Amino acid sequence: LSRVSRHRPHAPRLHPHLRSNTRERLLNYTCLWMHAQLRAIYPHRTEFIMSRSLPKMSTTGKEEIIGVDEKYDVKPTIKKEVTKSQMDTNRGCSVTSDAKPDIKPKIKLEHSTFVPVGHTSPPTKRAKILKPQTPSPLKGAPSCDREQKNKTAFPGFARPTRQECIATCAALVSMYGSPSQEKLEAEGTLLEKKNIRKTVLDSLVGTILSQNTTDVNSHRAFKNLKVKFPSWEDVLQANPEEVIEAIRSGGLAEIKTHRIRSILQVLKDEQGELSLEYLRDMGDDEAKAELMRFKGVGPKTVACVLMFSLARAEFPVDAHVWKIAINLGWVPPKADREATYDHLNKHVPDFIKFDLHVLLVRYGKEWRNDVGALKKSLKGIS
């Protein structure tokens, strides 16, 4: 019985009407059910099971085994006549008989097929375990790439709104004037100095030199590098110690030298020339992926190259922009720089990205990222 229970833990309960019947009737029903289960589990040992599982027969010498209806997709009702000699054989008695053993009916296990004689309660269907199916894409549904592109680092964070970005840019313009690219180049405050940084590779190297230092130091380091090594081929062929000495004013000279020479070597091996001008023909995502594969080039450096050199609608996030965005409540307080860039680059309107970035950097340097003066200017505009 324990072995049957392990294979068939869903054994049906006895019908309530059987409680008033005799003990013999109850045992007959139980043995019939066990016989059916064991005969299904051990079909090759039918003779052994028959000799030990059949109940005592009534004095009429007949046994009725009633199956379920055909509507449950199982074998139809089966009635079998059992003679007295067969009864003795089933009980284990040595009775000689020429009668051939009857063919035993097959039992289908999808349902509880046996019910006691005299009861017509239908069997209960067993629940089928269905494998989970992958839903097919709906027609007209947005593609995964489009959904991924529209997602931000903070899905439930609606700020900054379009109106907030435009009002903030207008407030900063009222404080510092319009940061047109021609004006910044003339004043010498833009990273891309006029007549100094012309190519995309110049912009990438200059942005690497500006990492973890001030604009004044990075500009001096780039100028010294171009004076000592007029071409990038000279930088690649030169002694690394000479390059380190040329950019020492920019800080972290050893690390930056290794990164610059590594980029030059990759371009030499793959392109045959030291140039990144092919990025101008690429889309924004392709250009980002191409630049990000270089060691030491992160999202902020890539965004600066795309905005300043390729004139793309990008919104770089440096330390000043990052802290001001947190103080204004544009991103959660624990947001990191990369998540802040991903969030703001999707919320700031394209036509003010250049102006807003340059003005926020200038404001952060002057006010040490405190937004008190900016909020007062915003109240004056509203």
C-alpha positions in Angstrom: 0.0 0.0 0.0 2.8 2.4 0.8 4.4 1.7 -2.7 1.0 2.5 -4.3 0.7 5.7 -2.4 4.0 6.9 -3.5 3.1 6.5 -7.2 -0.5 7.5 -6.8 -0.8 10.1 -4.0 -4.2 11.2 -5.3 -6.0 8.0 -4.1 -9.7 8.7 -4.1 -11.6 8.9 -0.8 -14.3 6.4 0.0 -17.8 7.4 -0.8 -19.7 8.7 2.3 -22.5 6.1 1.8 -20.0 3.3 2.4 -19.8 4.2 6.1 -23.1 2.5 6.7 -22.2 -0.7 4.8 -20.7 -3.8 6.3 -17.0 -4.2 6.9 -16.8 -6.8 4.1 -18.1 -4.4 1.5 -15.6 -1.8 2.6 -12.7 -4.2 2.3 -13.9 -5.5 -1.1 -13.9 -1.9 -2.4 -10.4 -1.2 -1.0 -9.0 -4.3 -2.4 -10.5 -3.7 -5.9 -8.9 -0.3 -6.0 -5.5 -1.6 -4.9 -5.8 -4.4 -7.4 -6.3 -1.9 -10.2 -3.4 0.3 -9.2 -0.9 -2.5 -8.7 -1.9 -4.2 -12.0 -1.2 -0.9 -13.7 2.2 -0.3 -12.0 3.4 -3.9 -12.3 1.9 -5.3 -15.5 4.6 -7.9 -15.9 3.7 -9.4 -12.5 0.0 -9.8 -13.0 -0.2 -13.4 -11.9 1.6 -12.5 -8.6 -0.7 -9.6 -8.0 -3.8 -11.5 -8.8 -3.1 -14.1 -6.3 -2.7 -11.6 -3.5 -4.9 -8.7 -4.3 -8.3 -10.0 -5.3 -10.9 -9.8 -2.5 -13.1 -12.7 -1.3 -15.9 -13.4 -3.8 -19.5 -13.5 -2.9 -21.4 -16.7 -2.8 -22.7 -16.0 -6.3 -19.2 -16.5 -7.7 -19.3 -13.3 -9.7 -17.2 -10.1 -9.7 -18.2 -6.9 -11.4 -15.6 -4.3 -12.4 -17.2 -1.2 -13.6 -15.2 1.3 -15.6 -16.0 4.9 -16.5 -18.0 6.2 -19.3 -16.5 6.8 -22.8 -16.9 10.6 -22.4 -13.8 10.6 -20.2 -11.6 9.1 -23.0 -10.9 5.8 -21.2 -11.9 2.2 -21.7 -15.7 1.5 -21.7 -17.5 -0.4 -18.9 -16.1 -3.9 -18.5 -17.9 -6.8 -16.9 -16.1 -10.0 -16.3 -17.6 -13.4 -15.2 -15.4 -15.3 -12.8 -16.0 -19.0 -12.3 -15.5 -20.9 -9.1 -12.3 -22.7 -10.3 -10.8 -19.3 -11.4 -11.7 -17.9 -7.9 -9.8 -20.8 -6.3 -6.8 -20.2 -8.6 -6.8 -16.5 -7.8 -6.8 -17.3 -4.0 -3.6 -19.4 -4.5 -5.3 -22.9 -4.4 -3.9 -25.6 -6.6 -6.9 -26.5 -8.7 -6.4 -28.2 -12.0 -8.5 -26.7 -14.8 -8.4 -26.7 -18.6 -9.9 -23.3 -18.8 -7.6 -20.7 -20.3 -7.0 -17.6 -18.3 -9.0 -14.6 -19.4 -7.3 -11.6 -20.9 -7.2 -8.9 -18.4 -8.5 -5.4 -19.3 -6.0 -2.6 -19.8 -6.3 0.3 -17.5 -5.7 3.9 -18.4 -4.3 6.0 -15.6 -5.6 9.4 -16.7 -8.7 8.9 -14.5 -9.7 7.0 -11.4 -11.4 4.2 -13.3 -12.9 2.0 -10.6 -15.9 2.8 -8.4 -17.7 0.5 -6.0 -20.6 -1.6 -7.3 -23.9 0.1 -7.0 -22.5 3.7 -7.0 -22.6 5.8 -10.0 -20.6 8.9 -8.9 -18.5 9.9 -11.9 -14.7 9.8 -11.7 -12.8 13.1 -11.2 -10.4 14.1 -14.0 -6.8 14.6 -13.0 -5.3 18.0 -13.7 -2.8 18.0 -16.4 0.5 19.8 -15.9 1.0 22.1 -18.8 4.4 23.4 -19.9 4.7 27.2 -19.9 4.6 28.6 -23.4 6.4 31.6 -24.6 3.9 34.2 -25.8 4.2 35.0 -29.4 4.9 38.7 -30.3 1.8 40.7 -31.1 1.4 42.4 -34.4 2.1 46.1 -34.2 3.9 45.8 -30.8 7.1 47.8 -30.4 10.3 45.9 -30.9 12.7 45.1 -28.0 15.3 47.6 -29.3 12.7 50.4 -29.3 11.5 49.6 -25.8 15.1 49.4 -24.6 15.9 52.7 -26.1 13.0 54.4 -24.5 13.8 53.0 -21.0 15.6 55.2 -18.5 17.7 54.3 -15.5 14.9 55.4 -13.2 11.6 54.3 -14.9 9.4 55.8 -12.2 11.2 59.2 -12.1 9.5 61.7 -14.3 11.8 64.7 -13.6 13.2 66.7 -15.1 10.3 67.7 -17.3 10.7 69.5 -20.6 9.5 72.7 -19.1 12.0 72.4 -16.2 14.9 71.9 -18.6 14.0 74.9 -20.7 13.4 77.1 -17.7 16.7 76.1 -16.1 18.5 76.9 -19.4 16.8 80.2 -19.6 17.8 81.1 -16.1 21.4 80.2 -16.7 21.4 82.2 -19.9 20.2 85.2 -18.0 23.1 84.8 -15.6 26.0 84.0 -18.1 24.6 84.8 -21.6 24.2 82.5 -24.6 26.9 79.8 -24.8 27.1 79.7 -28.6 30.0 77.6 -29.9 31.6 80.4 -31.8 31.6 82.7 -28.8 33.1 80.0 -26.6 35.8 79.2 -29.1 36.7 82.9 -29.3 36.9 83.2 -25.6 39.0 80.0 -25.3 36.7 78.4 -22.7 35.6 75.4 -24.9 37.6 72.1 -24.7 38.0 72.1 -28.5 40.4 75.0 -28.9 40.3 76.8 -32.2 43.1 75.7 -34.6 44.3 73.1 -32.0 41.8 70.3 -31.9 40.4 69.6 -35.4 40.0 65.9 -35.7 37.9 63.3 -33.8 41.1 61.7 -32.5 42.3 65.1 -31.2 39.0 65.5 -29.4 39.2 62.0 -27.8 42.8 62.5 -26.6 42.0 65.9 -25.2 39.0 64.6 -23.3 41.1 61.8 -21.9 43.6 64.4 -20.7 40.8 66.3 -19.0 39.9 63.4 -16.8 40.3 64.1 -13.0 41.9 67.5 -13.6 41.0 71.1 -14.4 40.5 72.6 -17.8 43.6 74.8 -17.4 45.8 71.8 -16.7 44.3 69.6 -19.4 44.7 72.4 -22.0 48.3 72.9 -21.1 49.0 69.1 -21.3 47.4 68.8 -24.7 49.3 71.8 -26.0 52.6 70.5 -24.8 51.9 67.1 -26.3 51.1 68.6 -29.8 54.2 70.9 -29.7 56.6 68.0 -28.8 54.9 65.4 -31.1 53.2 67.1 -34.1 51.6 63.9 -35.3 50.0 60.9 -33.6 52.4 58.6 -35.3 55.2 60.4 -33.5 53.4 59.7 -30.2 53.1 56.0 -31.0 56.8 55.6 -32.0 58.2 57.8 -29.2 59.5 56.6 -25.9 56.6 56.3 -23.3 58.7 58.3 -20.8 58.9 61.3 -23.2 55.1 61.2 -23.6 54.6 61.0 -19.8 56.8 64.1 -19.3 54.9 66.0 -22.0 51.5 65.6 -20.3 52.6 65.6 -16.7 50.8 68.9 -16.0 47.5 67.1 -16.6 47.9 64.7 -13.8 47.9 60.8 -13.9 50.4 61.0 -16.7 51.5 57.3 -16.6 47.9 56.1 -16.8 46.8 58.5 -19.5 49.9 57.8 -21.6 49.2 54.1 -21.5 45.5 54.6 -22.6 46.4 57.0 -25.4 49.1 54.7 -26.8 46.8 51.7 -26.5 44.1 53.5 -28.6 46.7 54.5 -31.2 48.0 51.0 -31.5 44.5 49.5 -32.0 43.8 52.0 -34.7 47.1 51.3 -36.4 46.5 47.5 -36.4 42.8 47.7 -37.5 42.6 50.8 -39.7 46.1 51.1 -41.0 46.1 54.8 -40.0 45.7 56.8 -36.9 42.3 58.4 -37.5 38.8 58.3 -36.2 37.1 60.3 -38.9 35.1 57.2 -40.0 32.9 57.9 -36.9 31.3 60.8 -38.7 29.5 58.4 -41.1 28.2 56.3 -38.2 25.0 56.7 -36.3 25.0 57.7 -32.6 24.7 54.2 -31.2 27.4 52.8 -33.6 29.8 55.6 -32.7 29.2 55.1 -29.0 29.9 51.4 -29.3 33.0 52.0 -31.3 34.5 54.4 -28.8 33.4 52.4 -25.7 35.6 49.5 -26.7 38.7 51.5 -26.0 40.2 51.1 -22.6 39.8 54.1 -20.3 36.9 55.6 -22.4 33.6 55.8 -20.5 30.2 57.3 -21.1 31.2 60.9 -20.2 34.2 60.8 -22.5 32.1 59.4 -25.4 29.4 61.9 -24.9 31.9 64.8 -24.9 33.4 63.6 -28.2 30.0 63.1 -29.8 28.7 66.6 -28.7 31.8 68.7 -29.2 33.5 67.0 -32.2 30.6 65.3 -34.0 27.9 67.9 -33.2 25.5 65.2 -32.0 22.6 65.7 -29.5 24.4 64.4 -26.4 24.3 65.5 -22.8 27.6 64.7 -21.0 27.5 64.4 -17.3 30.6 65.4 -15.4 31.0 65.9 -11.6 29.3 69.3 -11.7 26.3 68.3 -13.8 25.9 65.2 -11.7 25.8 67.0 -8.3 23.6 69.8 -9.5 21.1 67.3 -11.0 20.9 65.6 -7.6 20.5 68.9 -5.7 17.7 69.9 -8.1 15.9 66.6 -7.6 16.3 65.6 -11.2 17.6 62.2 -10.2 17.4 60.1 -7.0 19.9 61.1 -4.3 21.9 57.8 -4.6 22.1 57.9 -8.4 25.6 57.4 -9.9 27.1 59.3 -12.8 26.4 56.7 -15.4 22.8 56.3 -14.4 22.4 60.1 -14.3 23.8 60.4 -17.8 21.4 57.7 -19.1 18.4 59.4 -17.4 19.2 63.1 -18.4 20.2 62.2 -21.9 16.7 61.0 -22.5 14.8 63.8 -20.7 16.7 66.9 -21.7 15.4 68.3 -25.1 18.0 67.9 -27.9 18.0 71.6 -29.0 19.3 72.8 -25.6 21.6 69.9 -24.6 24.8 71.8 -25.7 23.8 75.1 -24.0 22.5 73.5 -20.8 25.6 71.3 -20.4 28.1 74.2 -20.8 26.1 76.5 -18.6 25.7 73.9 -15.8 29.5 73.2 -15.8 30.2 76.9 -15.6 27.6 77.4 -12.8 29.0 74.4 -10.8 32.5 75.7 -10.9 31.5 79.2 -9.7 28.9 78.2 -7.1 30.5 74.9 -6.1 27.3 73.0 -7.2 25.1 74.9 -4.7 21.7 75.4 -6.4 20.4 78.2 -4.2 21.3 81.0 -6.7 19.9 79.0 -9.5 16.5 78.4 -7.8 16.3 82.2 -7.1 16.9 82.9 -10.8 14.2 80.3 -11.6 11.7 82.1 -9.4 12.4 85.4 -11.1 11.7 83.8 -14.5 8.4 82.2 -13.4 
